[in-house]
Every structure is written in structure tokens, then in C-alpha cells.
């Protein structure tokens, strides 16, 4: 999955997903949110990317990803990519 934007796979019931989504929103970073409750088949895509069933899975424009990242992890990656 290569893109010029961030893609986040998550679900509303997931506390870490809500935290990461709130962080991205607060930083004003554009991203595509894939709701795994609304699109259960997307869970297979997230699992293929991460090799795990944990969420959120955040995929960056350089094709790297984080699984259940801390806010510090996300911020460091966004700075590395000059997105903030």
C-alpha cells in the first residue's frame, strides 16, 4: 500500500485507535481512516500489513507502519517525514 497520505486502520471501540485518531486530528495531519467495524474485510488488509491482529495499524507514505503506536512514536515518524 503506497500512498502520499497516512492510512489508519482502527475501530471506535478501541481506546488506542481513538487516541491515535485524536492525535492526528489535533496535529492537523491528513489521513484516511479505515473503520474495521464498517469494513470487516479491511481487517485482513491490516493483518497483512502488520502481521498481527492488533490495532490501530498506521501506514505512512513511505510504506512503513506502526501497530499500537504511542503518541511519541507517531509524532517522531511524522517529524521524520516532515508532515508536522
Secondary structure, DSSP 8 states (H G I E B T S, - for coil): ---SSEEEEE-TT-HHHHHHHHHHHHHT--EEEEETTT-TTHHHHHHHHHSSS-S-EEE-TTS-EEES--HHHHHHHHHHTT--
